[in-house]
């Protein structure tokens, strides 16, 4: 598991009421790392936050973690199972 995936997963599990329904997938896509965060039904609002501030913070932390590994990171947040 990469550092980016670990950071996203730990933070998402802390934000949700049902941490066991949080899943993170990674894909190499056009020279960048695509991280997909899946949360359980009804949990999307908690992860996105008011006016998207929490989602923006998650994306910033993922990008910073990726920089340490020399990767460009894109974080997508999705509702449901992978």
Secondary structure, DSSP 8 states (H G I E B T S, - for coil): --HHHHHHHHHHHHHSS-GGG-EEEEEEETTEEEEEEEE-TT-HHHHH-GGGHHHHHHHHHHHHHHHHTT--EEEEEEES--
